[in-house]
């Protein structure tokens, strides 16, 4: 085992306070960890750990050594990452969070095309309609559909505007009639989109500045736009949905757009990143690919 590997083992034992725990964290056999620490202590001529039957703790010399070594190894890791990026090494994992409907309808094609160009990039994808603004250590990037970002703890990039439309099925309209004004929505079943499956307020405005607020969700509410679109197709009510979700239905006539002169607040497709000093090359490449893929995409 080389000197750098010995130092990584040393820091792992210090963090885990256990030789077995360090071995588990590093994926090494416990005897290898024990031999590595013994060799390091022998080379330094110092005892780094106090070993008892219950725990392993740093000696004063060990604590001083850990304080010196830890930032050095972190700097080495950053230098290695920077060198790889400068010389075009984009291999690695992208941990991605995206909305369910976008993730099932649009994202597969984007990722498939990207991996043709960059097969060395791997993806771990979690789909959720819960709003993820501050991207933490769980994800490298999040794709969100929301109003203009206000979060200051994440890096974000607007990609494109997302149009929303009020839609219903011909079957529903035949049974309940078609609204001619936004206030007519009060007499209809309006399906709400809400993270808790409760209610939602639609804020609608005309080009002339007339506004109307309608509380949706008295009968039906869901936390997933895909489920809402299926309910609308089944004739269960009116919903306010991103156009890309229902574009094919509007083209085929299986859904009808309502009140086209009444528009909700603008939504954006936005990329969020953790507050990094430098965005890794693979994230930059994938971000540019998303931008290119979404430019002129049908329904956006």
Secondary structure, DSSP 4 states (H G I P E B T S, - for coil): --HHHHHHHHHHHHHHTSHHHHHHHHT--HHHHHHHHHHHHHHHTS--EEE-SS-EEE-HHHHHHHHHHHHHHHHHHHHHHHHHHHTT---EEEEEEE-HHHHHHTHHHHHHHHHHH-TTEEEEEEE--S---S--TT-SEEEEEESSP--SSSEEEEEEEE-EEEEE-HHHHHHH---SSGGGGGGS-EEEE-TTSS-EEEEEE-TTS-EEEEEE-SS-EES-HHHHHHHHHTT--EEEEEHHHHHHHHHHTSSEEE-TT-EEPPEEEEEEE---SS--HHHHHHHHHHHHHHTT-TT-
